[in-house]
Amino acid sequence: MERGSNSESTNKADKQKGKKLGSKIEPFVTQGDHNARDLRSWAKRTGFVSIFSGEVGTSRGRSSTNRDGFRGESGGGSMSPKIEIDPVQGTTRNRSFEIEPDSNRNRNNSEADPILPEREENERGNSEASANWNNGEHNKIDDEYVGKHESIDIAYPGGKGESEWNQPEMKYGIRDNPGFASLIYYGMQHYLSLAGSLIFIPLIIVPAMGGTDNDTATVISTIMLVSGLTTILHSYFGTRLPLVQGSSFVFLAPALVISNSHEYRNLTQNKFRHIMRELQGAIIVSSIFQCLLGFSGLMSLFLRLINPVVVAPTIASIGLAFFSYGFPQAGSCIEISLPQILLVLIFSLHLRGVSILGHRVFQIYSVPLSIGIVWVYAFFLTAGGAYNYKGCSSEIPNSNMLNDSCIKHAYTMKHCRTDASNAWKTADWVRVPYPLQWGIPIFNFKTSIIMIVVSLVASVDSVGTYYSTSTRVNSKPPTRGIVSRGIGMEGFCSILAGIWGTGGGSTTLTENTHTINITNVASRRSVELGAVILIVFSFVGKVGAILASIPQALAASLLCFVWALSTALGISTLRYTHTRSFRNIMIVGVSLFLGFSIPAYFQDYYQETAFILPGYLIPYSAASDGPIRSGNEQIDFIMNALLSMNMVVTFLVAIVLDNTVSRSQEERGVYLWSVVEDLSVDPSCLDDYSLPKKVSKVFGWAKCLGA
């Protein structure tokens, strides 16, 4: 049946809408009349339902695939699927197929389609098309063609969800300069909100490695120095996103596994330094591997295997893995830990909407505020004699001389007293952390292999953070080459962390995305200036010593919140997938369950370990006591260690299932990385990621790095 000009005009407009939706993967927005962030509310008011053609090919008969993975066939074919867009749910459904008029086949490609036809013509065209359909035109559809296409609900991969549409605009973008005073304020704001991730790892690993309070203070100062240096390097030569680099919790589990191996378990002389040197060697080797992975461009190929369905359970398992340490350690001094947990939850949740002078102080500074208040409270308890026991000196927690009447109180005094650490008394005012301060690194095959696998998990964590941050700061996602460059730079920064001896590698802190979401500040200069301030503080020995004197129960209770936040940020990555897909939710569920159940088997295999180690360290003793007995000690140690770590097992199960269970690209929810051609069209987006001009000239040949 022949259609009138109005119908043809309407059909052309529908095709043009389909091209926009198919190529950019974002809601259709008319030319400036609507804001994309208001699309949901606008759709509810108007009851908008869009019908567009899925044909994306040219009139020459070629099958083309756009950069987002949607494939269409053309070439004289007059038939294309009609897809209904649900603007509220953000999904599409293949409902039917319409017959394109023959006049469109030979239309000149340069002819402009009408985007906004007159309202009356639209109404008449739609009425005529509806009448044609009701009169039986749909009977002309090729049933064989329809049978080849499965009707499924799909979600735009990488598309913005409801929460992102409704988020406020950024106060300051990546390249904005709000002024020197504001830069200092916003820079300190970033690092104060990340205090739990930056300084609390040494409070866990140093005592487990047999270190003293002074060793803990030195490691804290070293982490502050390396974090500042690596953040500046990543800001200039990495992805150039406003992301803080630091010693992530990803490296905490392998450090505890190595520390509790048989060869170090009974070591008494220089135990801390020996374990630290072993960690330094393993981190340096894994960092070299990470550098090669990134700078060689191999990361671009590896990115094809990494999807939100893989990233979400992997990041979530990093936080959940430390549940055996969290409250069991916090419960050692319940009068301090319980107020700490309650305060940080009240500040971050119940008072998150309270503004003081236009700033959400409680939500941004929930961690440092709660620490300060409870720390003062703990100080008054200590000074008031709450932990003074008859015949017991306050110095006993630091002494090996305990009489029978004080043994039962030593554990409480060590975890509750604010003066249990003497580092703040003995530390120098000025101390510069220097490379190889613990000695020459020890390179061991088995520990190096473990760290290489862990560095892959850290890279997966960083990939998810890159994508989440880039979409939040109103910038296009980086290209695969830029992501490779960022991973390569993280490897180089981890080499610095290994040389200085931080006890862990350097990677992007996932919690930084949460800080940007709260503050709406993404200025790169503020992060860089904050890094400079952090470096200055690292030279003041008393700062690290004061932080090292935080009661262990207080630190453990705060880490309960930090690890929970990491878990939540990991699960939130699922918004880039089709969350109603049984395939996706099954992969996430199975990977998380097996990621905890399989390591539990390895961790509980040797029951006698419970009589040797504290309860919170038992999960990290499986490397030497696990069930694998192949006869090769090196292989046994590696396999038992890797299969006893939750994040490693979760990552392996998720990546295997996601890449072997077939499904459409849309349902998998793959990350949509930009291409160089797209970024070159919009110079402002290219400037967000491009290297400084002088550096770009040197690395201009490395096209795989997006230089």
VOGU-3710 file (C-alpha; in Angstrom, 3 decimals, decimal comma):
1> mergsnsest> 0,000/0,000/0,000  1,343/3,376/-0,931  1,682/5,962/1,764  1,255/9,664/1,481  3,953/12,250/1,881  3,080/12,750/5,494  3,565/9,072/6,238  6,854/9,047/4,381  8,013/12,101/6,287  7,108/10,488/9,571
11> nkadkqkgkk> 8,902/7,294/8,620  12,053/9,228/7,786  11,926/10,972/11,108  11,593/7,609/12,857  14,621/6,312/10,997  16,635/9,343/11,999  15,679/8,790/15,625  16,766/5,183/15,349  20,163/6,222/14,074  20,681/8,580/16,953
21> lgskiepfvt> 19,656/6,000/19,504  21,651/3,224/17,914  24,894/5,140/17,561  25,102/7,035/20,805  23,196/4,700/23,078  21,392/7,497/24,840  17,759/8,626/25,090  16,355/10,518/22,124  16,334/14,241/22,753  14,972/16,765/20,323
31> qgdhnardlr> 17,201/19,617/19,264  17,712/21,470/22,489  14,075/21,376/23,571  14,644/18,919/26,417  17,316/18,103/28,939  18,440/14,458/28,950  18,481/14,465/32,756  14,776/15,365/32,796  13,795/12,648/30,307  12,289/10,346/32,901
41> swakrtgfvs> 9,937/12,912/34,398  9,118/14,256/30,915  8,253/10,764/29,693  5,940/10,193/32,648  4,082/13,431/31,985  3,644/12,924/28,279  3,410/9,149/28,063  6,110/9,218/25,368  6,664/6,005/23,393  9,130/6,141/20,514
51> ifsgevgtsr> 9,043/3,889/17,450  12,149/3,812/15,312  13,628/1,761/12,552  16,557/-0,530/13,271  18,033/-0,070/9,806  21,506/1,402/10,065  23,087/0,370/6,830  23,598/2,313/3,622  21,736/1,977/0,345  24,618/0,040/-1,186
61> grsstnrdgf> 23,723/-3,222/0,478  26,455/-3,363/3,116  25,988/-4,772/6,576  27,362/-2,270/9,052  28,091/-2,354/12,728  28,324/0,817/14,736  30,792/1,286/17,545  28,281/0,343/20,226  27,811/-3,127/18,918  24,370/-2,818/17,294
71> rgesgggsms> 24,275/-4,461/13,902  21,831/-3,730/11,114  21,333/-4,917/7,558  20,557/-2,750/4,595  21,001/-2,802/0,922  17,577/-2,499/-0,562  15,950/-4,455/2,208  12,697/-2,739/2,905  12,146/-4,490/6,132  13,528/-3,471/9,550
81> pkieidpvqg> 12,463/-4,254/13,090  10,289/-1,779/14,879  11,554/-1,444/18,434  9,602/0,090/21,254  11,570/2,203/23,703  10,480/2,341/27,305  11,931/5,666/28,489  11,163/4,915/32,116  12,803/1,495/32,344  15,487/2,247/29,778
91> ttrnrsfeie> 14,811/-0,964/27,834  13,730/-1,844/24,336  11,525/-4,619/23,045  11,252/-5,988/19,536  7,531/-5,774/18,932  7,009/-5,967/15,183  8,428/-5,193/11,777  7,303/-2,496/9,446  7,531/-2,340/5,649  9,664/0,528/4,483
101> pdsnrnrnns> 8,371/2,291/1,370  10,304/1,537/-1,785  10,934/5,213/-2,313  13,403/5,149/0,570  15,637/2,579/-1,069  17,160/4,863/-3,643  17,076/7,999/-1,555  20,212/10,086/-1,819  22,355/9,608/1,259  23,034/13,302/1,445
111> eadpilpere> 19,353/14,121/1,627  18,487/15,446/5,060  15,724/13,687/6,915  13,207/15,924/8,619  13,848/15,736/12,347  10,973/17,829/13,577  8,007/17,687/11,159  4,988/19,819/11,858  2,721/18,503/14,588  -0,331/18,262/12,344
121> energnseas> 1,579/16,321/9,707  2,866/13,968/12,371  -0,614/13,308/13,680  -2,022/12,665/10,206  0,940/10,419/9,283  0,650/8,407/12,469  -3,104/8,005/12,031  -2,664/6,812/8,455  0,103/4,375/9,462  -2,099/3,033/12,247
131> anwnngehnk> -4,993/2,573/9,849  -2,774/0,755/7,370  -1,646/-1,578/10,120  -5,180/-2,275/11,286  -6,269/-2,973/7,710  -3,933/-5,953/7,574  -0,641/-4,585/6,304  1,167/-6,517/8,998  0,231/-9,736/7,157  2,847/-8,878/4,563
141> iddeyvgkhe> 5,676/-9,454/7,033  8,153/-12,161/6,155  7,587/-14,762/8,867  10,931/-16,386/8,212  12,745/-13,095/8,899  10,806/-12,552/12,082  11,629/-16,023/13,353  15,326/-15,298/13,195  15,037/-12,477/15,721  14,354/-13,288/19,322
151> sidiaypggk> 12,253/-10,830/21,274  14,193/-9,957/24,391  14,383/-7,056/26,777  17,676/-5,254/26,397  19,237/-2,425/28,338  21,517/0,130/26,825  25,033/-1,012/27,703  26,675/1,815/29,536  23,528/3,867/29,390  22,610/6,230/32,184
161> gesewnqpem> 20,158/5,000/34,722  17,587/6,925/36,652  19,974/7,975/39,416  22,505/9,375/36,950  19,873/11,380/35,071  18,800/13,012/38,303  22,291/13,765/39,597  23,247/17,444/39,807  25,794/18,975/37,483  29,425/19,090/38,577
171> kygirdnpgf> 30,491/22,247/40,393  33,926/22,040/38,813  34,901/19,878/35,859  38,168/18,090/35,220  39,983/21,111/33,765  38,364/23,802/35,918  40,459/25,948/38,247  38,320/27,308/41,116  41,163/29,337/42,646  44,021/28,567/45,010
181> asliyygmqh> 42,024/28,714/48,248  39,273/26,515/46,841  41,843/24,093/45,443  43,343/23,601/48,909  39,902/23,072/50,419  38,704/20,617/47,782  42,063/18,833/47,698  42,045/18,195/51,436  38,406/17,201/51,106  39,329/14,328/48,784
191> ylslagslif> 41,983/12,895/51,076  40,072/13,357/54,325  37,127/11,439/52,895  39,543/8,646/51,909  41,317/8,535/55,266  40,102/5,020/56,038  41,564/3,585/52,836  44,848/5,496/53,023  46,044/5,013/56,582  44,294/1,970/58,071
201> ipliivpamg> 45,963/-0,789/56,055  49,233/-0,461/58,057  47,238/-0,762/61,281  46,316/-4,287/60,133  49,325/-5,672/58,297  52,211/-4,275/60,366  51,160/-5,961/63,656  50,429/-9,167/61,693  53,968/-8,999/60,264  55,489/-8,605/63,718
211> gtdndtatvi> 56,207/-4,886/63,401  56,434/-2,367/66,226  54,500/0,854/66,703  57,359/2,793/65,149  57,229/0,501/62,115  53,513/1,225/61,786  54,161/4,978/61,916  56,887/4,699/59,283  54,692/2,659/56,914  51,864/5,215/57,271
221> stimlvsglt> 54,234/8,054/56,378  55,571/6,036/53,440  52,055/5,365/52,124  51,255/9,079/52,329  54,390/9,953/50,347  53,897/7,287/47,662  50,174/8,039/47,374  50,929/11,709/46,728  53,630/10,961/44,147  51,609/8,336/42,273
231> tilhsyfgtr> 48,455/10,475/42,222  50,375/13,297/40,527  51,960/10,888/38,043  48,603/9,317/37,167  47,001/12,749/36,842  49,606/13,823/34,266  50,517/10,603/32,454  47,734/8,075/33,230  44,075/8,421/32,343  44,220/12,005/33,676
241> lplvqgssfv> 40,959/11,495/35,554  40,777/13,053/39,069  41,488/9,776/40,840  43,534/9,219/43,988  46,138/6,457/43,901  46,944/4,484/47,008  47,515/1,090/48,574  44,208/-0,651/47,961  42,615/-3,385/50,062  43,183/-5,644/47,039
251> flapalvisn> 46,767/-6,146/48,257  45,802/-6,686/51,894  44,777/-10,348/51,522  47,979/-11,531/49,749  50,096/-9,630/52,280  48,370/-11,493/55,124  48,677/-14,808/53,248  52,430/-14,382/52,818  52,865/-13,179/56,408  51,193/-16,307/57,810
261> sheyrnltqn> 53,091/-18,883/55,786  55,062/-21,559/57,649  58,461/-20,052/56,956  57,510/-16,754/58,622  55,086/-18,002/61,256  57,775/-18,964/63,768  60,349/-16,358/62,733  61,376/-14,124/65,630  64,441/-12,150/64,509  63,677/-9,219/62,185
271> kfrhimrelq> 60,400/-10,836/61,169  58,803/-7,600/59,992  61,702/-6,500/57,811  62,081/-9,944/56,236  58,378/-10,166/55,328  58,365/-6,585/54,046  61,333/-7,296/51,761  59,533/-10,398/50,462  56,454/-8,271/49,723  58,601/-5,641/48,017
281> gaiivssifq> 60,089/-8,170/45,624  56,689/-9,700/44,775  55,138/-6,267/44,187  57,979/-5,153/41,906  57,681/-8,293/39,740  53,878/-8,018/39,470  54,187/-4,306/38,705  56,539/-4,997/35,795  53,942/-7,455/34,450  51,231/-4,799/34,840
291> cllgfsglms> 53,392/-2,246/33,005  53,866/-4,640/30,095  50,146/-5,406/30,054  49,265/-1,725/29,831  51,984/-0,106/27,747  52,138/-2,945/25,206  48,463/-2,523/24,371  47,560/-6,044/25,505  45,186/-4,492/28,011  43,025/-3,377/25,076
301> lflrlinpvv> 42,492/-7,045/24,212  41,953/-8,021/27,848  39,245/-5,350/28,115  37,076/-7,399/25,771  36,759/-9,974/28,539  35,978/-7,463/31,293  32,342/-6,468/31,615  30,252/-5,014/34,465  29,036/-8,554/35,226  32,673/-9,421/36,005
311> vaptiasigl> 33,623/-6,183/37,740  30,632/-6,019/40,110  31,155/-9,288/42,043  34,941/-8,904/41,966  34,911/-5,497/43,681  32,151/-6,579/46,067  34,170/-9,620/47,148  37,142/-7,404/48,070  35,115/-5,728/50,802  33,210/-8,817/51,911
321> affsygfpqa> 36,400/-10,862/52,262  37,368/-9,161/55,533  34,187/-9,862/57,494  36,147/-12,227/59,744  38,423/-9,355/60,766  35,895/-6,497/60,993  33,580/-6,822/63,961  35,517/-9,596/65,754  38,362/-7,085/66,164  36,001/-4,175/66,796
331> gscieislpq> 34,206/-6,203/69,467  37,395/-6,368/71,523  36,453/-2,942/72,915  32,719/-2,566/72,403  32,466/0,716/74,331  34,547/2,388/71,613  33,666/0,445/68,467  29,887/0,578/68,802  29,716/4,406/69,083  32,128/4,609/66,143
341> illvlifslh> 29,938/2,442/63,897  26,769/4,276/64,931  28,291/7,723/64,367  29,668/7,000/60,909  26,320/5,512/59,834  24,348/8,437/61,252  26,614/10,988/59,571  26,718/9,249/56,187  23,056/8,193/56,018  20,709/9,984/58,407
351> lrgvsilghr> 22,438/13,392/58,221  23,604/13,163/54,623  21,170/15,857/53,480  22,148/18,404/56,167  24,089/21,322/54,675  26,286/23,788/56,549  27,210/26,862/54,523  26,183/25,024/51,390  28,338/21,950/52,075  27,140/18,517/53,134
361> vfqiysvpls> 29,669/18,330/55,918  28,388/15,171/57,578  28,235/13,135/54,383  31,607/14,293/53,053  33,512/14,104/56,330  31,654/11,219/57,984  34,904/9,256/58,442  37,216/11,943/59,920  34,418/13,480/62,014  33,438/10,170/63,598
371> igivwvyaff> 37,100/9,261/64,196  37,791/12,600/65,885  34,746/12,420/68,164  35,254/8,801/69,256  39,012/9,265/69,604  38,451/12,127/72,063  35,888/9,988/73,863  38,404/7,114/74,088  41,055/9,528/75,378  38,797/10,608/78,251
381> ltaggaynyk> 38,061/6,961/79,057  41,794/6,244/79,210  42,629/9,388/81,198  39,683/8,788/83,540  41,034/5,395/84,579  38,525/3,169/82,779  41,351/0,807/81,825  43,487/1,085/84,937  43,638/-2,289/86,613  45,154/-2,984/90,003
391> gcsseipnsn> 48,760/-4,029/89,708  48,852/-3,396/85,942  50,879/-0,633/84,325  49,727/1,219/81,236  53,029/0,209/79,624  52,185/-3,505/79,849  50,699/-3,759/76,355  54,181/-2,889/75,073  55,997/-5,186/77,422  56,545/-8,931/77,496
401> mlndscikha> 56,486/-8,981/81,284  52,953/-9,812/82,402  51,969/-11,150/85,796  49,012/-13,433/86,266  46,669/-10,667/87,401  47,301/-8,598/84,267  47,217/-11,268/81,567  43,421/-11,231/81,362  43,413/-7,431/81,006  46,284/-7,069/78,529
411> ytmkhcrtda> 44,098/-7,693/75,464  41,575/-5,033/76,494  44,269/-2,502/77,339  45,995/-3,034/74,013  42,827/-2,499/71,970  41,151/0,249/74,000  43,792/2,564/75,474  44,781/5,606/73,429  48,266/5,518/74,976  48,922/1,863/74,130
421> snawktadwv> 51,239/3,003/71,354  54,440/4,831/72,266  55,253/5,823/68,673  54,117/9,414/69,146  56,602/9,798/72,002  59,636/8,377/70,214  59,030/9,473/66,601  61,151/12,245/65,083  59,525/15,488/64,041  61,083/15,312/60,598
431> rvpyplqwgi> 61,679/12,023/58,810  61,793/11,542/55,033  60,805/8,033/53,859  63,454/6,840/51,423  63,671/3,986/48,889  64,800/0,570/50,129  64,442/1,720/53,744  63,675/-1,875/54,807  66,570/-3,417/52,867  67,101/-5,074/49,493
441> pifnfktsii> 63,889/-6,714/48,148  63,698/-10,517/48,138  62,440/-12,049/44,891  60,612/-15,327/45,284  58,848/-17,231/42,503  55,785/-18,323/44,477  55,009/-14,940/46,016  55,615/-13,186/42,681  53,055/-15,396/40,894  50,498/-14,693/43,612
451> mivvslvasv> 51,018/-10,944/43,259  50,764/-11,116/39,454  47,288/-12,655/39,717  46,319/-10,083/42,348  47,534/-7,276/40,051  45,038/-8,528/37,429  42,261/-8,237/40,001  43,481/-4,727/40,862  43,378/-3,841/37,144  39,765/-5,044/36,920
461> dsvgtyysts> 38,947/-2,869/39,936  40,558/0,149/38,254  38,743/-0,437/34,946  35,378/-0,233/36,704  36,475/2,934/38,518  37,654/4,565/35,279  34,306/3,986/33,626  32,167/5,073/36,583  34,197/8,243/37,091  34,248/9,227/33,415
471> trvnskpptr> 30,466/8,998/33,125  29,994/10,922/36,376  32,169/13,903/35,416  30,139/14,452/32,231  32,933/13,280/29,975  32,885/10,586/27,332  34,350/7,259/28,415  38,060/6,908/27,633  39,269/4,860/24,712  40,732/1,396/25,184
481> givsrgigme> 44,164/2,886/24,576  43,703/5,443/27,345  42,588/2,695/29,736  45,705/0,699/28,784  47,819/3,767/29,455  46,222/4,138/32,891  46,849/0,498/33,799  50,448/0,769/32,580  50,986/3,874/34,700  49,479/2,102/37,710
491> gfcsilagiw> 52,068/-0,632/37,162  54,858/1,957/37,160  53,439/3,525/40,330  53,341/0,089/41,963  57,055/-0,277/41,219  57,603/2,895/43,246  55,436/1,468/46,044  57,539/-1,702/46,012  60,822/0,216/46,094  59,714/2,425/48,992
501> gtgggsttlt> 58,074/-0,482/50,849  54,410/0,290/51,520  53,378/-3,335/51,934  51,068/-3,184/48,908  50,901/-2,025/45,323  49,503/1,273/44,090  46,121/1,307/42,412  43,101/3,551/41,976  41,011/3,850/45,141  37,433/2,850/44,300
511> enthtinitn> 36,070/5,034/47,117  37,245/8,101/45,183  34,202/7,746/42,893  31,930/8,018/45,933  33,709/11,219/46,989  33,209/12,787/43,555  29,519/11,839/43,614  29,039/13,552/46,970  31,090/16,709/46,406  30,358/17,220/42,680
521> vasrrsvelg> 33,963/18,407/42,352  36,151/16,732/39,734  38,904/19,321/39,382  42,156/17,619/38,486  44,166/20,427/40,036  42,471/20,012/43,409  43,503/16,344/43,533  47,060/17,277/42,543  47,319/20,020/45,178  45,899/17,649/47,790
531> avilivfsfv> 48,617/15,167/46,792  51,293/17,830/47,361  49,907/18,531/50,841  49,931/14,796/51,552  53,598/14,601/50,551  54,447/17,474/52,913  52,672/15,734/55,809  54,579/12,521/55,087  57,824/14,312/56,051  56,455/15,121/59,522
541> gkvgailasi> 57,180/12,004/61,540  54,795/12,945/64,326  51,804/12,849/61,919  52,366/9,198/61,081  53,030/8,422/64,727  49,775/10,017/65,897  47,812/8,079/63,279  49,565/4,884/64,374  48,314/5,433/67,928  44,650/5,028/66,911
551> pqalaasllc> 43,219/2,228/69,100  42,890/-1,008/67,144  39,229/-1,445/68,050  38,508/2,048/66,714  40,307/1,295/63,447  38,524/-2,054/63,008  35,098/-0,523/63,603  35,705/2,161/61,001  36,964/-0,424/58,529  33,592/-2,175/58,869
561> fvwalstalg> 32,108/0,915/57,190  34,892/1,306/54,606  34,682/-2,334/53,502  30,894/-2,101/53,355  31,247/0,979/51,124  33,604/-0,924/48,805  31,066/-3,736/48,576  28,260/-1,307/47,762  30,307/0,434/45,075  31,038/-2,939/43,487
571> istlrythtr> 27,390/-3,967/43,412  26,401/-0,558/41,986  28,402/-1,411/38,857  25,505/-3,672/37,868  23,593/-0,579/36,752  25,511/-0,851/33,477  23,997/-4,286/32,834  20,562/-5,676/32,149  19,724/-6,398/35,780  16,506/-8,260/34,941
581> sfrnimivgv> 18,428/-10,828/32,915  18,483/-14,256/34,551  21,855/-14,871/32,931  23,453/-11,854/34,590  22,019/-12,298/38,059  22,901/-15,993/37,990  26,520/-15,284/37,032  26,849/-12,680/39,791  25,216/-14,953/42,365  27,238/-18,040/41,479
591> slflgfsipa> 30,544/-16,145/41,347  29,943/-14,547/44,759  28,792/-17,782/46,400  31,623/-19,902/45,019  34,015/-17,019/45,680  33,363/-17,508/49,390  32,499/-21,189/49,591  35,585/-22,535/47,786  38,058/-20,449/49,866  36,208/-21,555/53,025
601> yfqdyyqeta> 37,110/-25,162/52,179  40,790/-24,272/51,788  40,829/-22,072/54,895  39,265/-24,704/57,182  41,132/-27,716/55,815  43,814/-27,738/58,513  41,871/-27,591/61,775  44,969/-27,374/63,978  45,628/-23,849/62,706  43,000/-22,580/65,130
611> filpgylipy> 45,345/-23,447/68,010  48,255/-21,577/66,443  46,903/-18,313/65,037  44,303/-15,750/66,139  40,859/-16,355/64,670  40,978/-13,399/62,275  44,222/-14,675/60,686  43,097/-18,285/60,131  41,606/-17,544/56,649  45,067/-16,435/55,495
621> saasdgpirs> 46,984/-19,518/56,597  45,803/-21,875/53,847  48,835/-21,262/51,630  50,901/-23,630/53,762  48,077/-25,773/55,155  45,736/-26,171/52,169  44,516/-29,463/50,663  46,546/-29,352/47,431  49,541/-31,691/47,760  51,164/-32,189/44,360
631> gneqidfimn> 54,665/-32,801/45,675  55,986/-29,460/44,421  56,061/-27,018/47,335  56,101/-23,949/45,097  53,024/-25,032/43,109  51,223/-26,163/46,258  51,821/-22,811/47,938  50,635/-20,856/44,880  47,453/-22,870/44,293  46,466/-23,053/47,955
641> allsmnmvvt> 47,060/-19,325/48,370  45,135/-18,249/45,253  42,169/-20,544/45,890  41,922/-19,344/49,487  41,480/-15,686/48,444  37,856/-14,698/47,865  38,456/-11,999/45,273  40,610/-14,266/43,079  38,076/-17,111/43,009  35,191/-14,692/42,429
651> flvaivldnt> 37,042/-13,051/39,546  37,939/-16,361/37,888  34,395/-17,762/38,127  32,802/-14,528/36,879  35,109/-14,018/33,900  34,771/-17,656/32,764  30,976/-17,689/33,006  30,463/-14,273/31,435  32,608/-15,112/28,423  31,319/-18,659/27,876
661> vsrsqeergv> 27,574/-18,199/28,434  26,486/-16,741/25,104  24,131/-13,795/24,939  23,723/-10,544/23,080  26,141/-7,713/23,687  23,294/-5,556/24,930  22,267/-8,023/27,617  25,832/-8,557/28,803  26,089/-4,826/29,449  29,581/-4,398/28,076
671> ylwsvvedls> 31,489/-1,217/28,813  31,263/1,142/25,849  34,684/2,684/25,413  35,083/5,652/23,101  37,116/5,565/19,907  39,700/8,121/18,876  37,546/9,328/15,976  34,678/10,176/18,325  36,894/12,075/20,736  38,537/14,030/17,913
681> vdpsclddys> 35,123/15,373/16,906  34,756/16,958/20,345  38,134/18,511/21,311  36,919/19,318/24,810  36,479/15,614/25,581  39,835/14,789/24,011  41,555/17,337/26,255  40,274/15,509/29,340  42,415/12,487/28,505  45,177/13,693/26,191
691> lpkkvskvfg> 48,735/13,831/27,480  50,606/17,141/27,882  51,847/18,372/24,512  55,541/17,707/25,114  54,872/14,224/26,421  52,419/13,541/23,609  55,109/14,302/21,024  57,416/11,713/22,587  54,744/9,005/22,756  52,857/10,016/19,624
701> wakclga> 53,922/6,780/17,931  52,127/4,682/20,581  48,660/4,691/19,062  47,633/1,818/21,317  47,995/4,142/24,326  45,734/6,877/23,006  48,652/9,322/23,217
//
